[in-house]
Amino acid sequence: MAAAYTVDVRRMEDFSAADLYDMLKLRVDVFVVEQHCPYPELDGNDKDCLHLRLLMDGELLACARLWRSTPEHHPRIGRVAVSPNHRGKRLGEALMREAIAEVEKRHPGEPIEISAQSHLQKFYGSLGFEVISEEYLEDGIPHVDMLRRV
């Protein structure tokens, strides 16, 4: 059962400095430090996205980045991260369900794209995503593109 949480969705400029720091630190801790993957986590794209966070009593449990559709892409969900201190509580599933609902609300009738680490295909598949690409390396980690059709 997922822990009790609140959902917060906002643009980067609407964060307090402390809340923005906490979210970016979680992403660096997970994607750079934990996965031993030195890459530019601060990639210049956060200002163009919405950021969805799961919080409990003000503590950041998990976060994801939501991209709007562009001429090249359907809406996308990325930078899906759960705090190591809160794993094993089904928060990854809760985070993705909240992110999917938010994208569907803002972009009704559009499929949703993700670039998934290959070992997570089954997890994302359980949420309705299908593999639509061959495996490729992104920053040295095997990934596949996946799509959740309408």
matplotlib code that plots the C-alpha trace (Angstrom):
import matplotlib.pyplot as plt

x = [0.0, 1.3, 2.1, -0.4, 0.8, -0.2, 0.4, 1.9, 2.3, 4.0, 6.4, 10.0, 9.7, 6.9, 9.2, 10.8, 14.5, 14.5, 11.8, 13.6, 16.9, 15.2, 13.8, 17.0, 19.1, 16.8, 17.2, 21.0, 21.2, 19.2, 20.3, 23.9, 25.2, 23.1, 23.3, 27.0, 26.2, 27.9, 25.8, 24.3, 21.1, 20.6, 20.0, 18.2, 14.8, 13.2, 12.0, 9.9, 8.2, 5.8, 7.1, 4.9, 5.9, 4.6, 4.9, 4.2, 4.3, 6.4, 9.0, 9.7, 8.9, 9.1, 9.0, 8.6, 9.0, 6.1, 6.7, 4.0, 3.5, 5.7, 5.8, 8.4, 6.8, 3.6, 3.5, 6.2, 6.9, 10.5, 13.0, 10.8, 12.5, 11.5, 13.5, 15.7, 14.3, 10.7, 11.2, 9.2, 5.9, 4.7, 5.4, 6.8, 3.5, 1.6, 3.9, 3.3, -0.4, -0.5, 1.7, -0.4, -3.6, -2.0, -0.8, -4.2, -6.0, -3.7, -3.5, -6.7, -6.7, -3.0, -0.7, 2.1, 5.8, 8.5, 12.2, 12.5, 15.5, 15.2, 15.1, 11.8, 9.9, 7.6, 6.9, 5.9, 4.1, 1.9, 0.8, -0.2, 3.1, 4.3, 7.8, 8.1, 11.9, 14.9, 17.1, 19.6, 22.2, 21.5, 24.4, 25.6, 22.4, 20.1, 16.8, 13.7, 11.1, 7.6, 4.2, 0.9, -1.8, -5.2]
y = [0.0, 3.4, 5.9, 8.8, 11.7, 15.0, 15.8, 19.1, 20.2, 23.5, 25.2, 25.6, 29.4, 28.7, 26.7, 28.2, 27.9, 25.2, 23.1, 23.4, 22.4, 19.3, 18.1, 18.7, 17.0, 14.0, 13.7, 14.1, 11.6, 9.0, 9.5, 10.6, 9.3, 6.1, 5.0, 6.0, 8.0, 11.3, 13.3, 16.8, 16.3, 20.1, 20.1, 23.4, 21.8, 22.2, 25.7, 24.4, 21.6, 21.0, 19.2, 16.8, 15.9, 13.5, 15.0, 13.8, 16.4, 18.6, 15.9, 15.1, 11.4, 11.3, 13.5, 13.5, 16.0, 16.5, 17.8, 19.3, 18.1, 19.6, 19.1, 16.3, 14.6, 13.7, 14.8, 13.1, 12.0, 11.9, 12.2, 9.7, 9.4, 8.0, 8.9, 6.0, 6.6, 5.8, 2.9, -0.3, 1.7, 1.5, 5.2, 4.6, 3.3, 6.1, 8.7, 7.4, 7.1, 10.8, 11.9, 10.0, 11.6, 15.1, 14.7, 13.3, 16.3, 18.8, 16.9, 14.9, 12.4, 12.4, 9.4, 9.8, 9.1, 8.0, 7.0, 4.1, 2.3, -1.1, -3.0, -1.1, -2.2, -4.6, -1.8, 0.7, -2.0, -2.6, 1.1, 0.7, 1.7, -0.3, -0.5, 1.4, 1.4, -0.8, -0.6, 2.2, 3.6, 7.0, 8.1, 4.5, 3.1, 0.8, 2.5, 2.0, 4.4, 3.6, 4.9, 4.8, 5.0, 6.7]
z = [0.0, -0.9, 1.9, 2.4, 0.4, -1.2, -4.8, -5.9, -9.5, -10.4, -12.8, -11.8, -11.2, -8.6, -6.3, -3.2, -3.3, -0.6, -2.4, -5.8, -4.1, -2.5, -5.8, -7.8, -5.0, -5.1, -8.9, -8.7, -5.8, -7.7, -11.4, -10.9, -7.6, -7.0, -10.6, -11.0, -14.1, -14.4, -16.8, -16.9, -14.7, -14.8, -18.6, -19.1, -19.7, -16.2, -16.9, -19.8, -17.8, -15.0, -12.0, -10.0, -6.5, -3.9, -0.4, 3.1, 5.9, 3.7, 3.0, -0.7, -1.4, -5.2, -8.2, -12.0, -14.9, -17.2, -20.8, -22.9, -26.5, -29.2, -33.0, -32.4, -29.4, -27.6, -23.9, -22.0, -18.4, -17.3, -14.4, -12.4, -9.0, -5.6, -2.5, -1.4, 2.1, 0.9, -1.5, -1.0, -0.4, -4.0, -4.5, -8.0, -9.1, -7.2, -8.8, -12.3, -11.8, -10.6, -13.5, -16.1, -14.7, -14.8, -18.4, -19.4, -17.8, -19.5, -22.9, -23.3, -26.1, -26.6, -26.1, -23.5, -24.2, -21.8, -22.3, -19.9, -18.4, -20.1, -16.8, -15.9, -19.0, -17.0, -14.5, -17.1, -19.1, -16.1, -16.4, -20.1, -21.8, -24.8, -26.2, -29.5, -30.1, -30.1, -27.0, -27.0, -24.6, -22.9, -20.8, -20.7, -19.5, -21.7, -22.5, -24.7, -25.8, -24.7, -25.5, -23.6, -26.2, -25.8]

ax = plt.figure().add_subplot(projection="3d")
ax.plot(x, y, z, "-o")
ax.set_aspect("equal")
plt.show()
